[in-house]
Amino acid sequence: MILLDSAIVKDARQAAGWGWVQGITTNPVLLAQSDLPPEETLRQLAETITGPVFYQLTAPDVAGMIVEAERAEDVLGGQLVLKIAASPKGFEAAAQLSLHADVCITAVFNASQAIAAEAAGARFLALYYNRAMRLMEDGPGFVRAVVDVLEGSSCEGIAASVQSP
């Protein structure tokens, strides 16, 4: 699946027209770049593309994440995929939210986090490919380890931040 990483509605319309972009990922930094309020940006992104729209939770605690997820579901409905940071509270929230919503654990930097994401019921796992290749001692080994962990599971890996062919 190819996903546009943007919260600019004009970019989403262009990508939707290409016919091969299946969804959109956002994050707080990208949403801040939109000229529209976040809720309206998300609404227009969902109207622009038929596939998933990834929204990253920002609440600092599990209870707040659950409330925020409910609000995001009101805006995005069945297109919503909740992006949740790979942290102890994030995994706890994912385990609860994945019972009724698609979850993507994001910012995964080791195979143990991939195991926890899969155990928490995540449908997707995002690893920052470019960062891994540039900053990790064995970036290719890390990617291979995550792929191995996910093999045979229902959790799909997403290569995020791919900045080269």
C-alpha angles and dihedrals in degrees: 000000000000115000129191111230101212144093095207107114093207090056090048092052091051092047092047088054092057089068098219103075106095103185149352133248122203136179134184093271092051093046089052089058092061119098088220130073111269095252093051091045091054092046092052093045089054091050091050100053131035097213133074124313112206115214121187118223115228104181112122096223138043096250090051091048090054092051091046091049091053091053091048090050090053088058102037104027114184093355092068121115112179114223110208125181118245099253135118092263090042093055090047091052091045092054090056099038096044089067089076108009139048111259131198117195106213136196095034112175104168140034092248089064089051090054090049092047092053092046090050090057100254114168092200137028121199121206122183100238099185093048091048092051093047103038110026122084090228106020095161090049091051092052091048091050092052092047090050092050092051096044109118094008128109091241114101122210119230120200103218127188095025102172103169138044 
